Amino acid sequence: MADSATPHARGREINHLVPAVPVLETERLVLREWRDPDVDAYARICADPQVMRHMWPPRALTSAEVAYDALGLREHWQRHGFGHWVVEERGSGRMVGRTGIKRHDDWPLDPENTEAGWLYERAAWGKGYATEAALEVVRFCFEELDRPEVISIAHPDNVGSRRVMEKAGLSFAGARRWEARGMDVVWYSRHR
């Protein structure tokens, strides 16, 4: 039996504590809860330095870091009642990334923020998946969570994510130094 202190074992326990994670569907994608086998597919995505170059930290993640991050994404649902979903291609069932809503306690402009964000494998880039899922997540924020505002934060050089933000109806709101993370960012916003 796995030690309950390991991220893998703790993740199984968390599945029983997390409120029911709604399944969201778009024309080509299924956004669903995290499952233990997803960690391996997520590790494959996060091991690509090109995928991670605009993330925090801006480098490929180790297996241990990926397991910890996946656990944190699961726990976010428990703490806030919303979070990131695994994104699967509807036809193949293949995990192509993650997208969802996150609250950043270290974001100083709005401690009650609801940030829409995403991370996709390189093979999914250019297919419109991030935009398709982001539109559904923004809808979910407004209609299901009754949030007055959705934000999205990106590295200034992350042109692809900035395009997704705009296509999801968010507008440029500012640029600043995110001191807690030691990085310059831009952020976009959309009000209901």
C-alpha positions in Angstrom: 0.0 0.0 0.0 1.3 3.5 -0.9 2.3 5.8 1.9 -0.4 8.4 2.4 2.3 11.1 2.5 3.1 10.6 -1.2 1.4 12.9 -3.7 0.1 9.9 -5.6 -1.6 8.3 -2.6 -2.8 11.7 -1.2 -4.3 12.4 -4.7 -6.6 9.3 -4.4 -7.8 10.5 -1.0 -8.5 13.9 -2.3 -10.8 12.6 -5.0 -13.2 11.6 -2.3 -13.0 15.1 -0.6 -13.4 17.2 -3.7 -16.9 18.4 -4.5 -18.2 16.9 -7.7 -16.2 18.4 -10.6 -18.6 19.2 -13.4 -17.8 17.8 -16.8 -17.8 20.5 -19.5 -18.0 19.7 -23.2 -17.3 21.6 -26.3 -17.5 20.6 -29.9 -14.1 18.9 -29.8 -13.1 18.7 -26.2 -14.1 17.2 -22.8 -13.0 19.0 -19.6 -13.2 16.6 -16.7 -11.8 15.9 -13.3 -8.3 14.8 -12.6 -7.6 11.0 -12.2 -4.4 9.3 -11.0 -3.4 8.1 -14.5 -3.5 11.7 -15.7 -0.2 12.5 -13.9 1.8 10.6 -16.4 0.3 12.4 -19.4 0.6 15.7 -17.6 4.3 14.9 -16.9 4.8 14.4 -20.6 3.4 17.8 -21.3 5.4 19.6 -18.5 8.6 17.9 -19.6 8.7 19.9 -22.8 10.8 23.1 -22.2 8.9 24.9 -25.1 5.6 24.3 -23.4 6.9 25.5 -20.1 9.0 28.5 -21.2 6.4 31.1 -20.2 5.1 29.3 -17.1 6.3 29.6 -13.6 8.9 28.2 -13.2 10.0 28.7 -16.8 11.5 25.3 -17.3 10.6 21.7 -17.7 9.3 20.2 -14.5 10.6 17.1 -12.8 8.2 14.1 -12.1 8.0 15.1 -8.5 7.1 18.7 -9.4 4.4 17.5 -11.8 2.9 15.1 -9.1 2.9 18.0 -6.6 1.3 20.4 -9.2 -1.4 17.9 -10.1 -2.2 17.4 -6.4 -2.4 21.1 -6.0 -4.8 21.4 -8.9 -7.0 18.7 -7.3 -6.9 20.4 -3.9 -7.8 23.7 -5.5 -11.3 22.3 -6.2 -11.6 21.3 -2.6 -10.6 24.7 -1.3 -12.5 26.9 -3.7 -15.1 24.8 -5.5 -13.5 25.5 -8.8 -10.2 24.7 -10.5 -8.5 23.3 -13.5 -9.8 20.4 -15.6 -8.0 17.9 -17.6 -8.7 18.6 -21.3 -9.2 15.6 -23.6 -9.8 15.4 -27.3 -13.4 14.2 -27.6 -12.7 11.8 -30.4 -9.5 10.1 -29.1 -9.8 10.6 -25.3 -6.2 11.8 -25.3 -5.2 14.3 -22.7 -3.9 17.4 -24.5 -3.6 19.8 -21.6 -5.4 21.5 -18.8 -7.5 24.6 -18.5 -9.6 26.1 -15.8 -10.0 28.7 -13.1 -7.5 29.4 -10.3 -7.3 31.8 -7.4 -3.8 33.1 -6.9 -3.3 34.2 -3.2 -0.1 36.0 -4.3 -1.8 38.2 -6.9 -1.8 41.6 -5.2 -4.3 43.5 -7.4 -7.3 41.4 -6.5 -7.1 38.7 -3.8 -10.6 37.5 -4.8 -9.4 37.0 -8.4 -10.7 34.3 -10.7 -8.0 33.6 -13.3 -8.7 31.6 -16.4 -5.6 29.7 -17.5 -4.4 26.9 -19.6 -1.4 24.7 -20.6 -1.4 22.5 -23.7 1.0 20.1 -25.3 2.8 21.4 -28.4 0.9 19.0 -30.7 -2.3 20.8 -29.7 -1.0 24.3 -30.5 -2.6 26.0 -33.4 -5.8 23.9 -33.3 -7.9 26.3 -31.4 -8.3 24.0 -28.4 -7.2 26.6 -25.9 -9.7 29.2 -27.2 -12.5 26.6 -27.4 -11.9 25.6 -23.7 -11.3 29.1 -22.5 -14.6 30.3 -23.9 -16.4 27.5 -22.0 -14.4 28.3 -18.8 -15.3 32.0 -19.0 -18.9 31.1 -19.5 -18.7 28.8 -16.5 -17.2 31.5 -14.3 -20.0 33.9 -15.1 -23.0 31.6 -15.4 -22.2 28.9 -12.9 -20.0 30.6 -10.3 -21.7 34.0 -10.7 -18.3 35.8 -10.7 -18.3 39.5 -11.6 -14.9 39.4 -13.4 -12.6 36.9 -15.0 -8.9 37.7 -15.4 -6.0 35.9 -17.2 -2.3 36.4 -16.6 0.6 35.7 -19.0 4.2 36.4 -19.6 4.4 39.4 -22.0 6.1 37.4 -24.7 3.4 34.7 -24.6 1.7 35.9 -27.8 -0.4 32.7 -28.2 -1.9 33.0 -24.7 -2.6 36.7 -25.2 -4.5 35.8 -28.4 -6.5 33.2 -26.6 -7.4 35.8 -23.9 -8.6 38.2 -26.6 -10.6 35.6 -28.4 -12.2 34.6 -25.1 -13.4 38.2 -24.8 -10.9 39.5 -22.2 -9.3 42.9 -22.7 -5.8 44.1 -21.8 -5.9 45.5 -18.3 -2.3 46.1 -17.5 1.3 45.1 -17.2 3.2 44.7 -13.9 5.9 42.9 -12.0 4.4 39.9 -10.1 6.8 40.3 -7.2 5.9 37.0 -5.5 7.0 35.1 -8.6 9.8 37.4 -9.7 8.4 37.9 -13.2 6.9 40.5 -15.5 3.3 39.8 -16.6 0.4 41.2 -18.5 -3.1 40.6 -17.4 -6.4 40.8 -19.2 -9.9 41.1 -17.7 -13.6 40.7 -18.6 -16.5 41.8 -16.6 -19.9 40.3 -16.7 
